[in-house]
Amino acid sequence: MINDDDKAELKRLLRHAAQFATAHSMGGEDFIVAAWKEYLGLNPAKRAELQDKADRARIELARKRGKLAMA
């Protein structure tokens, strides 16, 4: 778990990154997407977990649509 000092440092860094993005006319959505990609790039376990969930959801949707047989 992250401690209060680390939370404050993270908030400071995020504020700086947001100021930089704003100064360079980067849209909010682009900023969030870029931050999320960086986070996932440094956290392969989370990326794999999310990919697994997305794959399972696609498989379930295909089954519901009759495009994939039940095993």
mmCIF file of the N, C-alpha and C atoms, coordinates in Angstrom:
data_MODEL
# 
_entry.id   MODEL 
# 
loop_
_atom_site.group_PDB 
_atom_site.id 
_atom_site.type_symbol 
_atom_site.label_atom_id 
_atom_site.label_alt_id 
_atom_site.label_comp_id 
_atom_site.label_asym_id 
_atom_site.label_entity_id 
_atom_site.label_seq_id 
_atom_site.pdbx_PDB_ins_code 
_atom_site.Cartn_x 
_atom_site.Cartn_y 
_atom_site.Cartn_z 
_atom_site.occupancy 
_atom_site.B_iso_or_equiv 
_atom_site.pdbx_formal_charge 
_atom_site.auth_seq_id 
_atom_site.auth_comp_id 
_atom_site.auth_asym_id 
_atom_site.auth_atom_id 
_atom_site.pdbx_PDB_model_num 
ATOM 1   N N  . MET A 1 1  ? 0.841   -1.182  0.000   1.00 0.00 ? 1  MET A N  1 
ATOM 2   C CA . MET A 1 1  ? 0.000   0.000   0.000   1.00 0.00 ? 1  MET A CA 1 
ATOM 3   C C  . MET A 1 1  ? 0.884   1.242   0.000   1.00 0.00 ? 1  MET A C  1 
ATOM 4   N N  . ILE A 1 2  ? 0.449   2.256   -0.694  1.00 0.00 ? 2  ILE A N  1 
ATOM 5   C CA . ILE A 1 2  ? 1.217   3.496   -0.826  1.00 0.00 ? 2  ILE A CA 1 
ATOM 6   C C  . ILE A 1 2  ? 1.016   4.369   0.426   1.00 0.00 ? 2  ILE A C  1 
ATOM 7   N N  . ASN A 1 3  ? 2.113   4.931   0.918   1.00 0.00 ? 3  ASN A N  1 
ATOM 8   C CA . ASN A 1 3  ? 2.001   5.773   2.116   1.00 0.00 ? 3  ASN A CA 1 
ATOM 9   C C  . ASN A 1 3  ? 1.660   7.215   1.727   1.00 0.00 ? 3  ASN A C  1 
ATOM 10  N N  . ASP A 1 4  ? 1.355   8.025   2.737   1.00 0.00 ? 4  ASP A N  1 
ATOM 11  C CA . ASP A 1 4  ? 0.902   9.398   2.485   1.00 0.00 ? 4  ASP A CA 1 
ATOM 12  C C  . ASP A 1 4  ? 1.958   10.253  1.792   1.00 0.00 ? 4  ASP A C  1 
ATOM 13  N N  . ASP A 1 5  ? 3.221   10.077  2.144   1.00 0.00 ? 5  ASP A N  1 
ATOM 14  C CA . ASP A 1 5  ? 4.281   10.847  1.486   1.00 0.00 ? 5  ASP A CA 1 
ATOM 15  C C  . ASP A 1 5  ? 4.379   10.490  0.009   1.00 0.00 ? 5  ASP A C  1 
ATOM 16  N N  . ASP A 1 6  ? 4.272   9.205   -0.286  1.00 0.00 ? 6  ASP A N  1 
ATOM 17  C CA . ASP A 1 6  ? 4.321   8.775   -1.687  1.00 0.00 ? 6  ASP A CA 1 
ATOM 18  C C  . ASP A 1 6  ? 3.091   9.260   -2.450  1.00 0.00 ? 6  ASP A C  1 
ATOM 19  N N  . LYS A 1 7  ? 1.936   9.269   -1.797  1.00 0.00 ? 7  LYS A N  1 
ATOM 20  C CA . LYS A 1 7  ? 0.729   9.795   -2.446  1.00 0.00 ? 7  LYS A CA 1 
ATOM 21  C C  . LYS A 1 7  ? 0.909   11.268  -2.785  1.00 0.00 ? 7  LYS A C  1 
ATOM 22  N N  . ALA A 1 8  ? 1.485   12.010  -1.856  1.00 0.00 ? 8  ALA A N  1 
ATOM 23  C CA . ALA A 1 8  ? 1.714   13.437  -2.097  1.00 0.00 ? 8  ALA A CA 1 
ATOM 24  C C  . ALA A 1 8  ? 2.695   13.637  -3.255  1.00 0.00 ? 8  ALA A C  1 
ATOM 25  N N  . GLU A 1 9  ? 3.739   12.826  -3.312  1.00 0.00 ? 9  GLU A N  1 
ATOM 26  C CA . GLU A 1 9  ? 4.710   12.930  -4.406  1.00 0.00 ? 9  GLU A CA 1 
ATOM 27  C C  . GLU A 1 9  ? 4.060   12.561  -5.735  1.00 0.00 ? 9  GLU A C  1 
ATOM 28  N N  . LEU A 1 10 ? 3.259   11.537  -5.738  1.00 0.00 ? 10 LEU A N  1 
ATOM 29  C CA . LEU A 1 10 ? 2.557   11.145  -6.962  1.00 0.00 ? 10 LEU A CA 1 
ATOM 30  C C  . LEU A 1 10 ? 1.635   12.265  -7.424  1.00 0.00 ? 10 LEU A C  1 
ATOM 31  N N  . LYS A 1 11 ? 0.908   12.857  -6.492  1.00 0.00 ? 11 LYS A N  1 
ATOM 32  C CA . LYS A 1 11 ? 0.013   13.962  -6.840  1.00 0.00 ? 11 LYS A CA 1 
ATOM 33  C C  . LYS A 1 11 ? 0.807   15.124  -7.427  1.00 0.00 ? 11 LYS A C  1 
ATOM 34  N N  . ARG A 1 12 ? 1.961   15.433  -6.850  1.00 0.00 ? 12 ARG A N  1 
ATOM 35  C CA . ARG A 1 12 ? 2.810   16.507  -7.351  1.00 0.00 ? 12 ARG A CA 1 
ATOM 36  C C  . ARG A 1 12 ? 3.273   16.210  -8.778  1.00 0.00 ? 12 ARG A C  1 
ATOM 37  N N  . LEU A 1 13 ? 3.703   14.974  -9.010  1.00 0.00 ? 13 LEU A N  1 
ATOM 38  C CA . LEU A 1 13 ? 4.175   14.588  -10.341 1.00 0.00 ? 13 LEU A CA 1 
ATOM 39  C C  . LEU A 1 13 ? 3.045   14.611  -11.369 1.00 0.00 ? 13 LEU A C  1 
ATOM 40  N N  . LEU A 1 14 ? 1.884   14.144  -10.965 1.00 0.00 ? 14 LEU A N  1 
ATOM 41  C CA . LEU A 1 14 ? 0.737   14.162  -11.877 1.00 0.00 ? 14 LEU A CA 1 
ATOM 42  C C  . LEU A 1 14 ? 0.313   15.591  -12.202 1.00 0.00 ? 14 LEU A C  1 
ATOM 43  N N  . ARG A 1 15 ? 0.355   16.454  -11.197 1.00 0.00 ? 15 ARG A N  1 
ATOM 44  C CA . ARG A 1 15 ? 0.023   17.864  -11.430 1.00 0.00 ? 15 ARG A CA 1 
ATOM 45  C C  . ARG A 1 15 ? 1.009   18.464  -12.434 1.00 0.00 ? 15 ARG A C  1 
ATOM 46  N N  . HIS A 1 16 ? 2.284   18.169  -12.264 1.00 0.00 ? 16 HIS A N  1 
ATOM 47  C CA . HIS A 1 16 ? 3.298   18.685  -13.179 1.00 0.00 ? 16 HIS A CA 1 
ATOM 48  C C  . HIS A 1 16 ? 3.050   18.161  -14.600 1.00 0.00 ? 16 HIS A C  1 
ATOM 49  N N  . ALA A 1 17 ? 2.764   16.871  -14.720 1.00 0.00 ? 17 ALA A N  1 
ATOM 50  C CA . ALA A 1 17 ? 2.495   16.284  -16.033 1.00 0.00 ? 17 ALA A CA 1 
ATOM 51  C C  . ALA A 1 17 ? 1.249   16.907  -16.660 1.00 0.00 ? 17 ALA A C  1 
ATOM 52  N N  . ALA A 1 18 ? 0.221   17.164  -15.858 1.00 0.00 ? 18 ALA A N  1 
ATOM 53  C CA . ALA A 1 18 ? -0.998  17.781  -16.378 1.00 0.00 ? 18 ALA A CA 1 
ATOM 54  C C  . ALA A 1 18 ? -0.738  19.213  -16.825 1.00 0.00 ? 18 ALA A C  1 
ATOM 55  N N  . GLN A 1 19 ? 0.073   19.938  -16.069 1.00 0.00 ? 19 GLN A N  1 
ATOM 56  C CA . GLN A 1 19 ? 0.427   21.302  -16.467 1.00 0.00 ? 19 GLN A CA 1 
ATOM 57  C C  . GLN A 1 19 ? 1.192   21.292  -17.787 1.00 0.00 ? 19 GLN A C  1 
ATOM 58  N N  . PHE A 1 20 ? 2.121   20.354  -17.912 1.00 0.00 ? 20 PHE A N  1 
ATOM 59  C CA . PHE A 1 20 ? 2.886   20.226  -19.158 1.00 0.00 ? 20 PHE A CA 1 
ATOM 60  C C  . PHE A 1 20 ? 1.960   19.919  -20.330 1.00 0.00 ? 20 PHE A C  1 
ATOM 61  N N  . ALA A 1 21 ? 1.059   18.968  -20.121 1.00 0.00 ? 21 ALA A N  1 
ATOM 62  C CA . ALA A 1 21 ? 0.128   18.583  -21.185 1.00 0.00 ? 21 ALA A CA 1 
ATOM 63  C C  . ALA A 1 21 ? -0.756  19.759  -21.582 1.00 0.00 ? 21 ALA A C  1 
ATOM 64  N N  . THR A 1 22 ? -1.242  20.480  -20.590 1.00 0.00 ? 22 THR A N  1 
ATOM 65  C CA . THR A 1 22 ? -2.099  21.634  -20.870 1.00 0.00 ? 22 THR A CA 1 
ATOM 66  C C  . THR A 1 22 ? -1.333  22.715  -21.630 1.00 0.00 ? 22 THR A C  1 
ATOM 67  N N  . ALA A 1 23 ? -0.105  22.976  -21.210 1.00 0.00 ? 23 ALA A N  1 
ATOM 68  C CA . ALA A 1 23 ? 0.715   23.988  -21.869 1.00 0.00 ? 23 ALA A CA 1 
ATOM 69  C C  . ALA A 1 23 ? 1.008   23.637  -23.321 1.00 0.00 ? 23 ALA A C  1 
ATOM 70  N N  . HIS A 1 24 ? 0.945   22.345  -23.639 1.00 0.00 ? 24 HIS A N  1 
ATOM 71  C CA . HIS A 1 24 ? 1.219   21.895  -25.006 1.00 0.00 ? 24 HIS A CA 1 
ATOM 72  C C  . HIS A 1 24 ? -0.056  21.473  -25.738 1.00 0.00 ? 24 HIS A C  1 
ATOM 73  N N  . SER A 1 25 ? -1.177  21.982  -25.241 1.00 0.00 ? 25 SER A N  1 
ATOM 74  C CA . SER A 1 25 ? -2.494  21.787  -25.879 1.00 0.00 ? 25 SER A CA 1 
ATOM 75  C C  . SER A 1 25 ? -2.888  20.331  -26.038 1.00 0.00 ? 25 SER A C  1 
ATOM 76  N N  . MET A 1 26 ? -2.458  19.492  -25.111 1.00 0.00 ? 26 MET A N  1 
ATOM 77  C CA . MET A 1 26 ? -2.858  18.090  -25.144 1.00 0.00 ? 26 MET A CA 1 
ATOM 78  C C  . MET A 1 26 ? -4.240  17.969  -24.493 1.00 0.00 ? 26 MET A C  1 
ATOM 79  N N  . GLY A 1 27 ? -5.134  17.303  -25.171 1.00 0.00 ? 27 GLY A N  1 
ATOM 80  C CA . GLY A 1 27 ? -6.476  17.119  -24.634 1.00 0.00 ? 27 GLY A CA 1 
ATOM 81  C C  . GLY A 1 27 ? -6.481  16.199  -23.418 1.00 0.00 ? 27 GLY A C  1 
ATOM 82  N N  . GLY A 1 28 ? -7.501  16.339  -22.603 1.00 0.00 ? 28 GLY A N  1 
ATOM 83  C CA . GLY A 1 28 ? -7.618  15.541  -21.387 1.00 0.00 ? 28 GLY A CA 1 
ATOM 84  C C  . GLY A 1 28 ? -7.654  14.053  -21.657 1.00 0.00 ? 28 GLY A C  1 
ATOM 85  N N  . GLU A 1 29 ? -8.420  13.649  -22.660 1.00 0.00 ? 29 GLU A N  1 
ATOM 86  C CA . GLU A 1 29 ? -8.507  12.224  -22.975 1.00 0.00 ? 29 GLU A CA 1 
ATOM 87  C C  . GLU A 1 29 ? -7.159  11.679  -23.435 1.00 0.00 ? 29 GLU A C  1 
ATOM 88  N N  . ASP A 1 30 ? -6.462  12.443  -24.263 1.00 0.00 ? 30 ASP A N  1 
ATOM 89  C CA . ASP A 1 30 ? -5.132  12.018  -24.717 1.00 0.00 ? 30 ASP A CA 1 
ATOM 90  C C  . ASP A 1 30 ? -4.165  11.893  -23.536 1.00 0.00 ? 30 ASP A C  1 
ATOM 91  N N  . PHE A 1 31 ? -4.270  12.823  -22.596 1.00 0.00 ? 31 PHE A N  1 
ATOM 92  C CA . PHE A 1 31 ? -3.428  12.778  -21.400 1.00 0.00 ? 31 PHE A CA 1 
ATOM 93  C C  . PHE A 1 31 ? -3.698  11.509  -20.593 1.00 0.00 ? 31 PHE A C  1 
ATOM 94  N N  . ILE A 1 32 ? -4.967  11.212  -20.382 1.00 0.00 ? 32 ILE A N  1 
ATOM 95  C CA . ILE A 1 32 ? -5.339  10.031  -19.603 1.00 0.00 ? 32 ILE A CA 1 
ATOM 96  C C  . ILE A 1 32 ? -4.899  8.752   -20.307 1.00 0.00 ? 32 ILE A C  1 
ATOM 97  N N  . VAL A 1 33 ? -5.105  8.681   -21.609 1.00 0.00 ? 33 VAL A N  1 
ATOM 98  C CA . VAL A 1 33 ? -4.697  7.503   -22.382 1.00 0.00 ? 33 VAL A CA 1 
ATOM 99  C C  . VAL A 1 33 ? -3.177  7.319   -22.300 1.00 0.00 ? 33 VAL A C  1 
ATOM 100 N N  . ALA A 1 34 ? -2.440  8.411   -22.452 1.00 0.00 ? 34 ALA A N  1 
ATOM 101 C CA . ALA A 1 34 ? -0.978  8.320   -22.385 1.00 0.00 ? 34 ALA A CA 1 
ATOM 102 C C  . ALA A 1 34 ? -0.517  7.858   -21.001 1.00 0.00 ? 34 ALA A C  1 
ATOM 103 N N  . ALA A 1 35 ? -1.125  8.400   -19.956 1.00 0.00 ? 35 ALA A N  1 
ATOM 104 C CA . ALA A 1 35 ? -0.760  8.008   -18.587 1.00 0.00 ? 35 ALA A CA 1 
ATOM 105 C C  . ALA A 1 35 ? -1.083  6.533   -18.348 1.00 0.00 ? 35 ALA A C  1 
ATOM 106 N N  . TRP A 1 36 ? -2.238  6.086   -18.812 1.00 0.00 ? 36 TRP A N  1 
ATOM 107 C CA . TRP A 1 36 ? -2.642  4.697   -18.614 1.00 0.00 ? 36 TRP A CA 1 
ATOM 108 C C  . TRP A 1 36 ? -1.711  3.751   -19.361 1.00 0.00 ? 36 TRP A C  1 
ATOM 109 N N  . LYS A 1 37 ? -1.339  4.113   -20.577 1.00 0.00 ? 37 LYS A N  1 
ATOM 110 C CA . LYS A 1 37 ? -0.412  3.274   -21.349 1.00 0.00 ? 37 LYS A CA 1 
ATOM 111 C C  . LYS A 1 37 ? 0.932   3.155   -20.643 1.00 0.00 ? 37 LYS A C  1 
ATOM 112 N N  . GLU A 1 38 ? 1.416   4.256   -20.092 1.00 0.00 ? 38 GLU A N  1 
ATOM 113 C CA . GLU A 1 38 ? 2.681   4.215   -19.351 1.00 0.00 ? 38 GLU A CA 1 
ATOM 114 C C  . GLU A 1 38 ? 2.556   3.323   -18.120 1.00 0.00 ? 38 GLU A C  1 
ATOM 115 N N  . TYR A 1 39 ? 1.452   3.449   -17.404 1.00 0.00 ? 39 TYR A N  1 
ATOM 116 C CA . TYR A 1 39 ? 1.222   2.626   -16.216 1.00 0.00 ? 39 TYR A CA 1 
ATOM 117 C C  . TYR A 1 39 ? 1.220   1.144   -16.586 1.00 0.00 ? 39 TYR A C  1 
ATOM 118 N N  . LEU A 1 40 ? 0.476   0.798   -17.632 1.00 0.00 ? 40 LEU A N  1 
ATOM 119 C CA . LEU A 1 40 ? 0.403   -0.611  -18.037 1.00 0.00 ? 40 LEU A CA 1 
ATOM 120 C C  . LEU A 1 40 ? 1.743   -1.105  -18.579 1.00 0.00 ? 40 LEU A C  1 
ATOM 121 N N  . GLY A 1 41 ? 2.496   -0.218  -19.218 1.00 0.00 ? 41 GLY A N  1 
ATOM 122 C CA . GLY A 1 41 ? 3.809   -0.590  -19.721 1.00 0.00 ? 41 GLY A CA 1 
ATOM 123 C C  . GLY A 1 41 ? 4.772   -0.957  -18.604 1.00 0.00 ? 41 GLY A C  1 
ATOM 124 N N  . LEU A 1 42 ? 4.569   -0.358  -17.447 1.00 0.00 ? 42 LEU A N  1 
ATOM 125 C CA . LEU A 1 42 ? 5.428   -0.636  -16.295 1.00 0.00 ? 42 LEU A CA 1 
ATOM 126 C C  . LEU A 1 42 ? 4.836   -1.684  -15.357 1.00 0.00 ? 42 LEU A C  1 
ATOM 127 N N  . ASN A 1 43 ? 3.623   -2.141  -15.659 1.00 0.00 ? 43 ASN A N  1 
ATOM 128 C CA . ASN A 1 43 ? 2.935   -3.101  -14.811 1.00 0.00 ? 43 ASN A CA 1 
ATOM 129 C C  . ASN A 1 43 ? 2.378   -4.237  -15.672 1.00 0.00 ? 43 ASN A C  1 
ATOM 130 N N  . PRO A 1 44 ? 3.263   -5.127  -16.158 1.00 0.00 ? 44 PRO A N  1 
ATOM 131 C CA . PRO A 1 44 ? 2.805   -6.179  -17.072 1.00 0.00 ? 44 PRO A CA 1 
ATOM 132 C C  . PRO A 1 44 ? 1.775   -7.121  -16.464 1.00 0.00 ? 44 PRO A C  1 
ATOM 133 N N  . ALA A 1 45 ? 1.814   -7.321  -15.164 1.00 0.00 ? 45 ALA A N  1 
ATOM 134 C CA . ALA A 1 45 ? 0.827   -8.208  -14.533 1.00 0.00 ? 45 ALA A CA 1 
ATOM 135 C C  . ALA A 1 45 ? -0.575  -7.611  -14.648 1.00 0.00 ? 45 ALA A C  1 
ATOM 136 N N  . LYS A 1 46 ? -0.702  -6.314  -14.437 1.00 0.00 ? 46 LYS A N  1 
ATOM 137 C CA . LYS A 1 46 ? -2.001  -5.649  -14.564 1.00 0.00 ? 46 LYS A CA 1 
ATOM 138 C C  . LYS A 1 46 ? -2.459  -5.665  -16.011 1.00 0.00 ? 46 LYS A C  1 
ATOM 139 N N  . ARG A 1 47 ? -1.512  -5.435  -16.943 1.00 0.00 ? 47 ARG A N  1 
ATOM 140 C CA . ARG A 1 47 ? -1.850  -5.470  -18.367 1.00 0.00 ? 47 ARG A CA 1 
ATOM 141 C C  . ARG A 1 47 ? -2.376  -6.852  -18.748 1.00 0.00 ? 47 ARG A C  1 
ATOM 142 N N  . ALA A 1 48 ? -1.710  -7.903  -18.281 1.00 0.00 ? 48 ALA A N  1 
ATOM 143 C CA . ALA A 1 48 ? -2.139  -9.268  -18.580 1.00 0.00 ? 48 ALA A CA 1 
ATOM 144 C C  . ALA A 1 48 ? -3.504  -9.560  -17.964 1.00 0.00 ? 48 ALA A C  1 
ATOM 145 N N  . GLU A 1 49 ? -3.712  -9.089  -16.739 1.00 0.00 ? 49 GLU A N  1 
ATOM 146 C CA . GLU A 1 49 ? -5.004  -9.290  -16.069 1.00 0.00 ? 49 GLU A CA 1 
ATOM 147 C C  . GLU A 1 49 ? -6.137  -8.642  -16.864 1.00 0.00 ? 49 GLU A C  1 
ATOM 148 N N  . LEU A 1 50 ? -5.927  -7.413  -17.300 1.00 0.00 ? 50 LEU A N  1 
ATOM 149 C CA . LEU A 1 50 ? -6.953  -6.712  -18.072 1.00 0.00 ? 50 LEU A CA 1 
ATOM 150 C C  . LEU A 1 50 ? -7.170  -7.353  -19.435 1.00 0.00 ? 50 LEU A C  1 
ATOM 151 N N  . GLN A 1 51 ? -6.092  -7.817  -20.063 1.00 0.00 ? 51 GLN A N  1 
ATOM 152 C CA . GLN A 1 51 ? -6.223  -8.496  -21.348 1.00 0.00 ? 51 GLN A CA 1 
ATOM 153 C C  . GLN A 1 51 ? -7.011  -9.788  -21.194 1.00 0.00 ? 51 GLN A C  1 
ATOM 154 N N  . ASP A 1 52 ? -6.746  -10.529 -20.121 1.00 0.00 ? 52 ASP A N  1 
ATOM 155 C CA . ASP A 1 52 ? -7.467  -11.765 -19.843 1.00 0.00 ? 52 ASP A CA 1 
ATOM 156 C C  . ASP A 1 52 ? -8.963  -11.488 -19.662 1.00 0.00 ? 52 ASP A C  1 
ATOM 157 N N  . LYS A 1 53 ? -9.293  -10.436 -18.913 1.00 0.00 ? 53 LYS A N  1 
ATOM 158 C CA . LYS A 1 53 ? -10.700 -10.087 -18.712 1.00 0.00 ? 53 LYS A CA 1 
ATOM 159 C C  . LYS A 1 53 ? -11.366 -9.714  -20.034 1.00 0.00 ? 53 LYS A C  1 
ATOM 160 N N  . ALA A 1 54 ? -10.643 -8.952  -20.855 1.00 0.00 ? 54 ALA A N  1 
ATOM 161 C CA . ALA A 1 54 ? -11.199 -8.556  -22.149 1.00 0.00 ? 54 ALA A CA 1 
ATOM 162 C C  . ALA A 1 54 ? -11.402 -9.776  -23.048 1.00 0.00 ? 54 ALA A C  1 
ATOM 163 N N  . ASP A 1 55 ? -10.452 -10.686 -23.043 1.00 0.00 ? 55 ASP A N  1 
ATOM 164 C CA . ASP A 1 55 ? -10.580 -11.909 -23.840 1.00 0.00 ? 55 ASP A CA 1 
ATOM 165 C C  . ASP A 1 55 ? -11.777 -12.736 -23.391 1.00 0.00 ? 55 ASP A C  1 
ATOM 166 N N  . ARG A 1 56 ? -11.928 -12.885 -22.079 1.00 0.00 ? 56 ARG A N  1 
ATOM 167 C CA . ARG A 1 56 ? -13.071 -13.651 -21.550 1.00 0.00 ? 56 ARG A CA 1 
ATOM 168 C C  . ARG A 1 56 ? -14.395 -13.001 -21.928 1.00 0.00 ? 56 ARG A C  1 
ATOM 169 N N  . ALA A 1 57 ? -14.442 -11.677 -21.884 1.00 0.00 ? 57 ALA A N  1 
ATOM 170 C CA . ALA A 1 57 ? -15.668 -10.970 -22.254 1.00 0.00 ? 57 ALA A CA 1 
ATOM 171 C C  . ALA A 1 57 ? -15.986 -11.173 -23.734 1.00 0.00 ? 57 ALA A C  1 
ATOM 172 N N  . ARG A 1 58 ? -14.963 -11.132 -24.598 1.00 0.00 ? 58 ARG A N  1 
ATOM 173 C CA . ARG A 1 58 ? -15.184 -11.363 -26.033 1.00 0.00 ? 58 ARG A CA 1 
ATOM 174 C C  . ARG A 1 58 ? -15.668 -12.793 -26.295 1.00 0.00 ? 58 ARG A C  1 
ATOM 175 N N  . ILE A 1 59 ? -15.090 -13.756 -25.587 1.00 0.00 ? 59 ILE A N  1 
ATOM 176 C CA . ILE A 1 59 ? -15.509 -15.148 -25.747 1.00 0.00 ? 59 ILE A CA 1 
ATOM 177 C C  . ILE A 1 59 ? -16.958 -15.321 -25.301 1.00 0.00 ? 59 ILE A C  1 
ATOM 178 N N  . GLU A 1 60 ? -17.307 -14.736 -24.154 1.00 0.00 ? 60 GLU A N  1 
ATOM 179 C CA . GLU A 1 60 ? -18.674 -14.836 -23.651 1.00 0.00 ? 60 GLU A CA 1 
ATOM 180 C C  . GLU A 1 60 ? -19.664 -14.181 -24.612 1.00 0.00 ? 60 GLU A C  1 
ATOM 181 N N  . LEU A 1 61 ? -19.302 -13.031 -25.166 1.00 0.00 ? 61 LEU A N  1 
ATOM 182 C CA . LEU A 1 61 ? -20.167 -12.360 -26.130 1.00 0.00 ? 61 LEU A CA 1 
ATOM 183 C C  . LEU A 1 61 ? -20.351 -13.224 -27.383 1.00 0.00 ? 61 LEU A C  1 
ATOM 184 N N  . ALA A 1 62 ? -19.274 -13.826 -27.865 1.00 0.00 ? 62 ALA A N  1 
ATOM 185 C CA . ALA A 1 62 ? -19.371 -14.710 -29.035 1.00 0.00 ? 62 ALA A CA 1 
ATOM 186 C C  . ALA A 1 62 ? -20.277 -15.905 -28.733 1.00 0.00 ? 62 ALA A C  1 
ATOM 187 N N  . ARG A 1 63 ? -20.177 -16.445 -27.541 1.00 0.00 ? 63 ARG A N  1 
ATOM 188 C CA . ARG A 1 63 ? -21.050 -17.564 -27.162 1.00 0.00 ? 63 ARG A CA 1 
ATOM 189 C C  . ARG A 1 63 ? -22.509 -17.131 -27.135 1.00 0.00 ? 63 ARG A C  1 
ATOM 190 N N  . LYS A 1 64 ? -22.781 -15.970 -26.552 1.00 0.00 ? 64 LYS A N  1 
ATOM 191 C CA . LYS A 1 64 ? -24.163 -15.477 -26.467 1.00 0.00 ? 64 LYS A CA 1 
ATOM 192 C C  . LYS A 1 64 ? -24.745 -15.223 -27.846 1.00 0.00 ? 64 LYS A C  1 
ATOM 193 N N  . ARG A 1 65 ? -23.904 -14.846 -28.781 1.00 0.00 ? 65 ARG A N  1 
ATOM 194 C CA . ARG A 1 65 ? -24.363 -14.585 -30.150 1.00 0.00 ? 65 ARG A CA 1 
ATOM 195 C C  . ARG A 1 65 ? -24.408 -15.854 -30.991 1.00 0.00 ? 65 ARG A C  1 
ATOM 196 N N  . GLY A 1 66 ? -24.042 -16.988 -30.404 1.00 0.00 ? 66 GLY A N  1 
ATOM 197 C CA . GLY A 1 66 ? -24.054 -18.250 -31.104 1.00 0.00 ? 66 GLY A CA 1 
ATOM 198 C C  . GLY A 1 66 ? -22.900 -18.432 -32.067 1.00 0.00 ? 66 GLY A C  1 
ATOM 199 N N  . LYS A 1 67 ? -21.869 -17.632 -31.922 1.00 0.00 ? 67 LYS A N  1 
ATOM 200 C CA . LYS A 1 67 ? -20.721 -17.714 -32.824 1.00 0.00 ? 67 LYS A CA 1 
ATOM 201 C C  . LYS A 1 67 ? -19.650 -18.672 -32.313 1.00 0.00 ? 67 LYS A C  1 
ATOM 202 N N  . LEU A 1 68 ? -19.820 -19.136 -31.071 1.00 0.00 ? 68 LEU A N  1 
ATOM 203 C CA . LEU A 1 68 ? -18.806 -19.997 -30.462 1.00 0.00 ? 68 LEU A CA 1 
ATOM 204 C C  . LEU A 1 68 ? -19.527 -21.035 -29.619 1.00 0.00 ? 68 LEU A C  1 
ATOM 205 N N  . ALA A 1 69 ? -19.181 -22.288 -29.844 1.00 0.00 ? 69 ALA A N  1 
ATOM 206 C CA . ALA A 1 69 ? -19.836 -23.365 -29.095 1.00 0.00 ? 69 ALA A CA 1 
ATOM 207 C C  . ALA A 1 69 ? -19.318 -23.393 -27.661 1.00 0.00 ? 69 ALA A C  1 
ATOM 208 N N  . MET A 1 70 ? -20.169 -23.877 -26.766 1.00 0.00 ? 70 MET A N  1 
ATOM 209 C CA . MET A 1 70 ? -19.757 -24.076 -25.373 1.00 0.00 ? 70 MET A CA 1 
ATOM 210 C C  . MET A 1 70 ? -18.872 -25.295 -25.303 1.00 0.00 ? 70 MET A C  1 
ATOM 211 N N  . ALA A 1 71 ? -17.850 -25.232 -24.474 1.00 0.00 ? 71 ALA A N  1 
ATOM 212 C CA . ALA A 1 71 ? -16.938 -26.371 -24.312 1.00 0.00 ? 71 ALA A CA 1 
ATOM 213 C C  . ALA A 1 71 ? -17.367 -27.225 -23.151 1.00 0.00 ? 71 ALA A C  1 
# 
